[in-house]
Amino acid sequence: MSVPHFRDMDASAPTFEALAEGYAAAEQAFDEANDAEGRAAAIEAWNELRKEWETWGSLVRLHFKQDTRNEAVRLAQETYDEMQPKLTELDTRMMRKLAASEARPELAARFGDHAFDVWDTHIRTYDPAI
């Protein structure tokens, strides 16, 4: 396996609208799931959205740190900065749902107690006013 050179790494810029729709669909799938597999699939769909968003965001931040004068990079950073608080709110809402779920023990068995520890910490430390 070869590691790509940084300059060759790329991720498509997601739109907030598409991500928000995906988050809503993952939440709905979780709410409507009748079994552990359905709930796990909803969490995995949510995680895929997070990976897409966070991969793009990481590349945007790195490119901006490399060249703050590049207009395209600056605009991408501004887009990221506008989307990040909104997506953090959506993530936190899903984390609260998972943490409060009656299915928490089965989910912890599948995803690990550590995932819930991370989510619980995020929930306690998140405040949209900050």
Helices and strands as residue ranges (DSSP letters): G 6-8, H 16-32, H 36-66, H 71-100, H 104-111, H 113-125
